[in-house]
């Protein structure tokens, strides 16, 4: 059972990342039950929520002629141009209806600045602008973080890597994650997580 200093971080379990959504992750809805069970066990529980304005710079539709999933250069580096998703106040941005979101101690919204994307729960994609999550977890006394959610190779992976770099002990439960796997992104994310000391608990079955 989780100890008092253990925190569960549920990444972006939102309608647009589940089947039928604007940026659906295959099997994304399959993890809702396991995540709910985990929410009942952990003493510190955080949900993150992708929360983009409609004119967000990471949307392909805001770059005339650009194809979804192409890559462009932003002032902060390479940026995948995504289909529009998780637009503030839309049903797509809402949590999956079966997720026990009322169990969360904190809901952290990210990606709300139009000019920069935010994969990680800790920093914007410039790797410098903090979201405030680290401070919250420190004041709650959290030392070990367990990550679940969507998508393993983007927002979950970036968040876990940042957590490890910030000095937290980090585990990713792959059985309660699903991945996009865009051009080898899943293998790259796993390697990057292992490199900084993240413990990957593999999917069962």
Secondary structure, DSSP 8 states (H G I E B T S, - for coil): ---TTEEEEEE--BGGGSTTSTT--TTGGGGHHHHHHHHTT-SEEEEEEE-B-TT-TTBGGGSTT--TT-EEEETTEEEE-B-S-SBTTSGGGSB-TTS-GGG-SEEEEE--STT----SSSB-TTS-SB-SHHHHHHHHT--EEEEEEE-IIIIIHHHHHHHHHTT-EEEEEEEEEE----TTHHHHHHHHHHHTT-EEE----
